[in-house]
């Protein structure tokens, strides 16, 4: 009886093992004969195993089957190069409620992020402070017009008011000196006594400094109320009247130019140009792409709009020099129109992460570990004023959502018979299946997948499936 039970146990164990191998073989054959969605790929195994897998297509069947089974296991589970990072999701590193690394001290929320200090704020202002500039005030005073345009409005308005008030007081003092030296302020020469004494003043109806101040305002701004007028008694008064009139016209034109330049400068128009709060990375046409959205709130379009993007990142040269602020131009475009935009509605700007991209070797984990900043610049000409404008923004590593896609915001409204833009969804994204590996590793996966689809490999896999089926039967 005991021998019979042992024989039954061995037969049952052999049957279970054979049936398990048959199931694995069928799953493996099905996955390699079908188009396997690469969106399930997380991180890859060691690339050194790829040559072994592909090279053993015509070798020993059991060894080939073992390699393929191991490759399948790694393909589905997502084993990374670094053992400590095996199976780590991007959302886990961000500390989401569904974190796979929940409770781990190595991946607690925020513990591994390296946020770069911004060079450009989200509103476009540059985070740059200058110091130790020699003769700074003198150089700025030499370019007074630009200095006043760059001033804040409170300082510009203060300078605007002081320039008029001080000039009125200054010329009032000169008028008072001219009248005083001529003797118009003596008791018998005042306006009330001029008819009796027969005195001819330089300026009529002047009896003190206050009346000189009022005459200064009238002269500088050519108001001319008709009471206080100059006469031919004082040549210096005639010269001063001409000089102050010329100064008044020039000062008014100067201040009006500054106010107009401040109101129409590019920074003001840029307030109505929008950038999405986050950038996203997802697959587009089989390749990983970095995308962000730009929009314009006004109906007056930006003519000749063009967009650029630059990556600020630390780089080490071959000589050992560390360049902490190294700029790299990113190739970007919208659809198939390149970087030149027909900017009539919000558009998604795409940077394809290929072999020429500096982001080619970054996976989802590295995106949080690395320190970099992507500065985006939108330039064009304002349709209504004809002046050029520039809007800027930036994205650091924590503002890039891996595995997300922007929601559409442009829909056709049949009632209005026009395209309708919903800016409430301008920053909305949808999570999509995206490989967590880098673009380089994803290209290697494509190459490996193409290798398994060759006729020789497909024939070998089918033979293995038939052999295991015969053994199971």
Phi, psi and omega in degrees: 000316181297319179295323179295320179294319179297320179296319178296321180295317179295320180294320179294318179296318178296322180293320180295316180297315180297318180294323178295318179295323179296318179296315179299318181297317180296319178296321182292317179295318180297318183291327182276333178279336180267170174278102183283126180290122181282359178290345178275353182286135178254291175222163189253168176275186181294127181297343180294335179286342184294319180296325181292320182292312182290324185288339183266020181299324182251012182271212182295133187291318181295320179292320178296318180297322179294317178296319181292324178294320177293319178297319179297319180296316178292324181296320183278325183273332177081063179275131184267176177294321183266123183300327183289347182251018185293126175070022183274125179269157178296319180294330178294319179293332179279355175078039180284171182291337180258033185295132176286337181258026183296130182089353180275133179287338179283336185232034175291152187302127176082357185283337185245007179282140175235094185273128179280141174293134186290140168266331178228127179286170181295331179276000177100349179288143180273133181273068184230131177238130182257144178211166180059041176270125181281135178053044184294312183296320180296317180294323179289326178290331177293332176248064188295324182298309179295323179298317180288328176293323180283345178297159171287160187300324183295323179284326178294316179293324177295317177294324178298313181290317182293326180297324179282314183296315181294323178292322176298316180294320181296311180289330175297321177295320178295317178298320179297319178295318179297315181291324181292316180292333178281344179090018182285345183264005174289160187300318182282348183255007179289162184304326182288337184251005185289331180289323180286319182274343182070029182278135177256107183278167173290317179228127181285155177063037176247123180231004178177190183291327180296315178293329174294322178295318178294320178294327177296318179295316180297322182288317185292326182251014177049046180284304175064074179287345177092005180260309181262118181223152177279158179236179180271009182286332187234107176298325180296329178291321178295317178297317181294324178297317178295318182294316181292326178295318178295316179298320181297319178293317181293316181295321179295319178295321180296312182290323177295323177295321179294316180296317179296319180295323180290324183282335183249012181289164188297330183295326181291317179293331181290345179294337180261005173263129189249144169238144177295149183293326179235155168259160183231157174231124177206178179274137173220118184057038175084357182238149175288139182221141172265129185225146170217165186243141176235150181208165181229127184278338186269158174281330176288120190278165173267117183276136179062040182293136177222146183235143178227160177214136180229140179261126175256118187206154178285136180225141176250127180278173179294334179276359179094004178283132180260116180256103186285333179240077181256123182266134176231125180285131179261136177279115184230166179184168178243120184055236177247019182265000180075204183275352176272124189249141164266090199272075180254345175206169181303138183231149177263122180264131188241137170242112181283123182274092180241197184298334181270359182272139175290350178264012188295327185259008182265128172259187184297324178291315180296333181297327177274333182280323186286163178239113180204170178215134178252113180264126180247140185228129176244122183234154178175185180247132180288128184294323186280327183250342181077008179265151179281151179221158180215130177241140183230154172201178181207160178227125172264177189298325182283353178259014178249118182268117179275129178083033177232160179220142181289141176281148178292143180239350182253117179228153179270124180264113182291329180290318180274348183055046181202162175282133184248134181251123179259097182285351174292338180254018184298322182259005183284138178230161177236134180285132181230160178291121183218135176300140178271359179278172178283168179295326178296314179293327178294321176295324177294323177297318179299318179296318179294319180296320177294326178294323179286346181267005178292155182301323181296316182292320179296319178296318180297317180294322178293322177297318178297322180294317179294319180299314180291329177292321178294321179293324180290326179284000000 
